[in-house]
C-alpha cells in the first residue's frame, strides 16, 4: 500500500481542501475565473504558495486571467478522490458521535452518511436526525452489503483496537479516529487519520508562544 505521506505532505492536501471551499464560494457568487491573489485573500495564504501547490499537480493558471474555476474544482476533486461518492458509517453513537451525525457540513455529495452503530441496546433502532443506529453485531455484514469505505470511530478508547481490527479491509479503506488512542497512519491496509481537539489546542498554544515571545 502506498503511503501518501511519502509523496505529498498532508499540509498540502489540507490546503487543497481549503482551496476547494474557496472556489465553491467564488462559484456560488457567479465568478468563472479566479486569480491566486483572490484565493490568497480568502484563504489567508501567500499567492506563491497557492501557485506552487497547484503546480505540483500540473495545474497552471492563464497569464493575467488566473484559473478557470470549474476546471480547477474538477482537478482538485480528482486529486482528493472526490469524484466518486464514498459511503460512510459512524461507530459509537454517544455524545461526540451524535454531534458529528447532526453536523450538516459532513453530509454532502462526496460522502454518503449511511448509518451509525452502537453496542448499547437502548440506542439500537433509534434515529439521530435521518441516521439509524444499528447493533454492532450487524456491522461487518452491513459494511459488505453497503460497500462502506470510511468509518468514523467515536467509541470509548478502550474499544478502539478491537473495532479497528474487526474491520474488513476489503471494503473499509479509511478510518477517522476520534478516540484518544493514537493509531498509525495505516493499519491492516486501512488509512487512518487521528483527530484530537486536545492536540489542536497544543498546536495553537505552540503558535501563540512562538508569535508572542
Ligand atoms: P460516549 O460515552 O458519550 O459515547 C461512546 C459511545 O460508544 C456510547 O454510545 C457507547 O454505547 C458506544 N460504544 C461503547 N463500546 C462500543 C462498541 N464496542 N461498539 C460500538 N459502540 C460502542 O463518549 P463520547 O464523549 O462521545 O466520546 C467518544 C470518544 O471520543 C471517546 O473515545 C473520547 O475520548 C473521544 N473524544 C474525542 C474528542 C476529540 O477531539 N477527538 C472529543 C471528545 C471525545
Boltz pocket constraint, residues with backbone or C-beta under 6 A from the ligand:
constraints:
  - pocket:
      binder: B
      contacts: [[A, 91], [A, 92], [A, 93], [A, 94], [A, 95], [A, 96], [A, 97], [A, 117], [A, 118], [A, 119], [A, 120], [A, 123], [A, 136], [A, 153], [A, 154], [A, 155], [A, 156], [A, 157], [A, 159], [A, 163], [A, 177], [A, 178], [A, 179], [A, 180], [A, 195], [A, 196], [A, 197], [A, 198]]
      max_distance: 6.0
